[in-house]
Amino acid sequence: MCYPVTCRRHDSSRTNDSFRLFRVDSFFWEAIALFIVIFHLQSSFQPGMKLEVANKGSLDTYWVATIITTCGQLLLLRYCGYGDDRKADFWCDVMTAELHPVGWCAQNNKTLQPPEAIKEKNSDWTEFLIKELTGSRTAPANLLEGPLRGKNTVDLIVVGCILEVRDAFEPNVYWAARVQSNIGGRLCLSYVGLNDPAYDMWMFYLDTRLRPLGWAKENYLSIKPPTGESMKLSSEWTEALDEATAKALKSPLPLEVFKDHADLHTHSYRPGMKLEMVSPKEPFHICPVSVTKVYNEYYFQITVDDLTAEATPTCVVCHADSPGILPVQWCLKNGVGLERPQGFESQDFDWADYLKHTGTEAAPDVCFPNASQSRGFCKDMWLEAVNPLQPSELCVARITQVKGRLLWLRLEGLTKPLPDCIVDVESMNIFPVGWCEANGYPLTHLQKTVCLVNGKYCCSQLFINHRCFSGPYLNKGRIAELPKAVGPGKCAVVLKEILTMLINSAYKPGRVLRELQMVEDPQWNCQEETLKAKYKGKSYRSNMRIVRTADQVSEFCRRVCERLQCCLNLFGPTIVSDKCPENCFSQTKTKYTYYKKRKVGRPSLGENAQDGDMTKPARRRKKRKAIFVQKKRRTSIVGYQATESPQNESFEEEDRLVLERNPLEWSVSDVVDFITSTDCASLAKIFQEQDIDGQALLLLTLPTVQECMDLKLGPAIKLCHQIERVKVAFYSQFAN
């Protein structure tokens, strides 16, 4: 069977070369596609991948293109044959553009034809494609077509998918498991052939125990059913596995799921070495443990020390980066209590005596390269965490202390309180605040009874109403990522938590800190709290008086909203469902700000006319050719300082950006000119190389900037600040 492919061939007997249709055996395309799939399995969309794209201006014809860069679901493509010429690069949306994997045209009897602009550049396009595609990577077909099109990695894991799970006690043994549910990448798994919910497991999809179906066989590992289960015969297990495998192969779990799995590092442990570890059974204390077996260069076994004669060993399989393993005397150096081994006679545990008594050695420090990384966690931070005794349950948790790479969490809302549980900063059982709500999973909240101890100083939930107008200081997108409610709890604690969220949601956190400093009433019953912010690499702090009693919370929230020029219901005790009583979302930004200022009254001390004009749209001057104008002003701040520069008594703040032309109309040169005019001028070359025009600029976010431009966090944040200025100006001047 043959398919038509349009390309150019050189015929020495003809004086004028021309394009003509000729037949290419489908084996060519099948072989190319098979070669790519077998030897270059890649995941997600990555620069360098090939795909087939509809030709612009030529109906029903296609050509092979290369992915130059990605930006979320947007791809920057270049037709093969242009070489390093970027002039014809173009952006397309994976969800709407006609994109296909390599070989699609041959399989569907479609015409492959190079674009008109380059058709004369090559005399034999068939030979060109063979060279171009050999050894290349194709964009995954399941992300270009069908129900998985444009989906995130986590969304590819659907109920019923089959994967393989490494045995908890034998690292060379695997068995198949079926996905029962997928909650934001947290999977509930049941072993194939074992339909008992009591044996279901919860694992995050990045867990190193999880592998694609067929992994064990391909790597010459054992495939055995779960140990200790005798309710089935060997033949029954095999039959169940064969049936599940046959069904799974009809719609296999995409390999893109495993693209972010961390590579295992080799370890340096030897049998008999001693170390400290968070107890694997009861993660509420740290205990001495021993390396009792080394399987290979990646896996080893650790056993909790127990010197009693009748002890039942508690063992766990570990690798070099397993969470919770620590060097000898880590607890002593960090002021943490170390659990004395069962059966150890001395009341006072000393590692030197213990090593001498057992005739063993401590694992060297080289085995623990990351023993002190805290990842920025701090005491009193809130998060959501898995209950270690009930893995299906997630709870509100507060960090009570941070020691090195370990966190002590107090789980709130449990009917039977637990001691503070200890987790590693790299644990896959901790999540940010709002994770459960975002994924539709029940969260064990704070017990309301704790707020009734002294009702005067406790308040009920305070709501963050995402649809309400956010004002000129707060980023609407960041507000949308906040939880819908905070509390109940002590008034000052709940209010400080919300104010911290608002500061972190600001375009310029320092400015919001200054505005909050002016929210005060001499009649309030207050306590002083320190609020912090970071901006352009500098840390700022401000002391603010926050009300302590429940009867003043509502008025306090209203005053804060007034000061931030946002809707009075943006946060507070009132929940807004569909329509805000202030009718704020029916107003444009300009009209709403004017309306609110009339209602609130004249600006208080510290605001000037320039502040009042912050959200006014700029007039478009047709005669001026410039596309933007930057304005700066210096404002002194009383009682406010940068912690990294305490000698500075004033804080320099960039004023709004006034655009002379809609950024949607900016060319690549316009974007480069803008970036060159900022303090990110050194990055302008990247925008030129990646041909980022105004439309692409407005789509950039911090994650896409880091990924596409390969920038470190600091420069990426600095660049995103400038991009945010353009976005703010765009929404202020042109979006309405």
Order of alpha helices (4+ residues) and beta strands (2+ residues): beta-beta-alpha-beta-beta-beta-beta-beta-alpha-beta-alpha-alpha-beta-beta-beta-beta-beta-alpha-beta-alpha-beta-beta-beta-beta-beta-alpha-alpha-beta-beta-beta-beta-beta-alpha-beta-beta-alpha-beta-beta-alpha-alpha-beta-beta-alpha-beta-alpha-alpha-beta-beta-beta-alpha-alpha-alpha-alpha-alpha
